Amino acid sequence: MSRLTAEQKIQPHWWRKTLIGVVLGLSFAYSIIAIFAWYGPGGIDAPVKVQLNMWLVGLIWLLCLPFVYLFKTAGQAFKYLLIANMVGYAVFFALRTWA
């Protein structure tokens, strides 16, 4: 059994990973909820959708936050969450222009 090198180990960039998870995780949660709120069942005017959206933001955000620590470096976490944000908002704005 061989030991892992420093590049293969998960790096403990705790503060940077936490900040990335808080900021980009919340932004990603907003993009997913925006898609659901506008294009989910009942559209934006559904009567109980406001409360559901409010609770789903926290749920999605709290799912993103712990998984950010599984990236090897803070740079990887930033890169992949930034890509996820760009895809989420691109889908939202694409649906807005096509609808």
Secondary structure by P-SEA (a helix, b strand, c coil): ccccccccccccaaaaaaaaaaaaaaaaaaaaaaaaaacccccccccaaaaaaaaaaaaaaaaaaaaccccccaaaaaaaaaaaaaaaaaaaaaaaaac
